[in-house]
Amino acid sequence: MLKVRFKSRQLLEDSNGKIIMGEGRQRILELIERTGSINQTAKRMGMSYRGVWGKIRATEERLGTKIVISEKRHGSRLTEDGKRLLINYIRLKKECRKADEKIFKDIFRGSGLDPTPGGF
């Protein structure tokens, strides 16, 4: 029996199909929260400072709110809206993956494919 797993990705998009939040932006926000630095975040992600800042700005414009505050003396940090976005996105991914795993198993059970438990 072939062991398979199903992977899904969750993206939040605006009405024009432009990304608000995805796994890359999740990682950016997590690293800013951890390092307190957009520059360190960019280095750890192998991106330019400008590239990281551009993604932050794009998300802020689409949401109409600031998600990151950057100050020379105090570094960078997530705003309350930024923290809420990150927490809610992580929760959304977790819940979607649980639902996806159940649906996947229901559909492929008995088909000759072995849905791998925890294959997400």
N, C-alpha and C positions, 0 to 999 in steps of 0.2 A: 504494500500500500504506500502510495506517495504521500509524504508529509508536506503539507503546505501551510502557509500563513498568509493572512490578509493584512495589508497595511493601508491605512487611510491617513489623510492629512486634512487638517481643518484650517481654512483661511477665512478671515473676516474681510469682506470687501464692501466698498461703497456701492451706490446704485449704478456707477459707471464701470464697475468691475476692477477698480483700483484697490490694491491691498491696503488694509488698515492694520491687520495683525496676522502674523503667521509664525512659523517656527524660528525664522531668522530674527524677526523683531522681538520675539519672546527672549531669545538668547541675548540680544542687545540690552533689553531692559534688565534681565537678570544680572548681566555683567556690570552694568552701571550701578545697580543696587549694591553689588558685592565690592566693586573696586572704587566707586565714587569718582570715576574718571571716564570720559568719553574717549580720550586718547588711549588709555589702557584697554578699554573695550575694543577699540579698533585694532590694536596690536594683537590681542588674543584671538580675534576673529579673522585676522589676515586681511583686513579691510583698511581703507584710508579713513582718516578722521572725517573728511568731507563726506565720504560714502555713508558712514554711520549717522552723522548729523543730518544728512539728507533724508534718510529713512525716518528718523525721529520727526523731522519737520513735516514730512509728507503725512505721517500718521496724525500729527497735531492738527494740520490743516483739514484733514478729512473728518476728524472728530470735533473740531472747533474748540479744542481745549489744550492747555499745556500738559505734557506728560513727563517732561524732564526740565529741571531747573539747573542751569550751569552758571556758577559764580567763580571768579578767579580765586578768591580766598578760600572758598569752602568746597570747591570741586563741583561735581554733578550728582544729582539725586533725583529720584522719581517724586513727582507730585502725588498728592492723594489720588487724583484721577489716574495717574500712571500706575500706581500700586494696585488700584482697583481693576484696571484693564488687565494687568499681568495676572492677578489672582483669578479673575473671572475667565480669562482665556485658558489658563492651566486647568481650571475646573471643567470648562467646556470640553477640552481635549480628553480629559479623563472619562467624562460621562459618555462622550461620543464613542470612544474606543470600547468601553464596556458594552454599549448597545451594538456596535459593529461586530464585536466578537460573538455575541449571542446570535445575531442575524446570520453571520457567516456559518456558525456551527449548525444552526437550524437548516440552512439551505444545503450545505454540503455533507451532512451526516448521511452515511450509507451510500455515498456516491463513488466510493473507491478512492476518494481523497481523504486523508486523515487530517482534519483541522488541528493544528498544533496548539495545545493549550498555552495561553499567555504569549501567543505569537505576535504580539504587538510591540 
